[in-house]
Amino acid sequence: MKPRDRVAAALDHLTPDRCPFQATFTPEFAARLRSDLRQDAGGTYNPHGGGNSYELELALGEDLLLTSVGWANSYYQDGDTYVDEWGVGWRAVPYATRFGPGHYTEPSVHPLADRAALSAYRPPDPGRAELYVDSAAAIRDFGEDYWIVGVTVTTIFEAAWALRGLERLLMDFIEDPDLAEEILEIPYRYHLAAAEQLVRLGVDTIWLGDDIGQQAGLLMSPRHWRRFLKPRMAHMVATLKALNHRLTIAYHTDGCVYAIIPELIEIGIDILNPVQPVAMDPAKLKREYGGELCFWGSIDEQHTLPFGSPDDVRREVRERIATLGAGGGLILGPTHHLQLDTPLENFWAMTEEVTGRTRAGGSG
Amino acid sequence: MAALDELREAVIDGQLAVAVEQTKRGLEEGIPAQTLFDDGLMAAMRRVGELFEEGEVFVPEMLVASRAMTAALEVLKPELVAEGASTSGRVAIGTVMGDLHDIGKNLVAMMLRGNGFEIDDLGTDVYPERFVQAIRDGAEVVAMSALLTTTMTNMRAVVEAIGEAGLREGVAVVIGGAPITQTFAEEVGADGYARDASSAVRMVEQVLGRVRATNGP
């Protein structure tokens, strides 16, 4: 089966020849993989899928290719500190693992921390043609064989928290809801326009994302979610599906979000990502929502991939394919960008188990 | 006492101005500062913790409750000092080196503060030496947070640095964060692990009791 047909089958709740696979990496893990595959290093790998050349994805047998437009592309820019086009200030934070050093980039300066800054604030323009050049090329070069995902994650809440600061935004929900609405509207409008353009270009899926879960429950009350996020998500999904009725919508949120899953289905979300098994029970999700919802992810990047053995990883992959993947409905992958602390053996155990491809070009 | 009831309610609802006003009213009515703290602020924060555990309130409600509590505590502080009140203990808290995620750490700090602990908030990206210094400055408990699997290993470096400084005996080390487990806590030599802000308070109280029993008065 072509990767594209494999994904289409799985999303139609039909059993494909094998479970579709998709993974993203931190830039450092990607560099380690490229070296293991003896690939000439391309530019810095972008885990959200902006500006990537896809050699790595193709070599690994991935079935979906990501192309990203939006605030999330501000991650992993160069420099110890930088300010992105939204005015968000970033800081590079180094860390060390047994496989070498790496760094994360974290928003550290929030341009709307002072509410007085809001009246003069001008967000970037999502209508710039150059933003979509890579996406058009990805669709042109790979769209016939691969499933192309337009990524506009950090869609509403996460980009708004970068603008305002997380705790301030959460307190605004209670103390100044009108201000919260105004700030949420900024990234929402931008990412809606970006997603509309990606749909017009021909992506197969739009990937929305906003982390609203903690390990054991929602970060905010269902009431606040219904007031601030659900109506915007619902309008966005409806607008995008009106442009292409065959479009599917994936939604990413970390953590445990049982409380709102029926409402995600109600507003037209087709695929839930990343399904952290430490936060939600995959078998329960499949049992209760598997008829309406597809799942994407599910291989634990909190314990199994970094700290388990290759056999632990293989066992988890088999279990997920048997539960979440029964009768289709699963795109398997890690629950987060592969982190540098993950042994390559574990990564290869996951890919081999799902794709059946043995590792090519590596050193053993 | 109406002031106490209203104070508790104001803190639970995150009404900062009302909490401050009721604290002042309580003092004017002659309620001891310690009573306003114990039966007003602490009782309210304990209730907020319970509501959080029960899934009745969420992070935004905890944040505004904590801010109301902190503002009321500012009013009480001079009176508490005058009354010679003692704290539950001094806790140095921080997110470990390489990690800037602080909401979990902040929730734990606010619940501890609401339970009578004095908090030395070291912030995020905290190096081992900084935790050691905080112990030298009087912390009896070191509380560490990490969100990332790549940074949680730095907790071990902190425990080691405390040991190398010869301070391990006198201090309780507790940890938490999304990827942390009890097994991991034992591996790095921490005294305790808690999965959320509310159980963190109970765990710190237990662990501190053990350390104090070992060390004597």
Interface residues (C-beta under 8 A of the other chain):
Chain A: R91 V93 P94 Y95 A96 T97 G102 Y104 E106 S108 L166 E167 L170 M171 F173 I174 E175 Q214 Q215 A216 G217 L218 L219 M220 S221 H224 E301 Q302 H303 P306 F307 Q339 L340 D341
Chain B: G14 G55 V57 F58 V59 P60 E61 L63 V64 R67 M97 G98 D99 L100 I103 N106 D125 L148 T149 T150 T151 T153 N154 A178 P179 T181 R195 D196
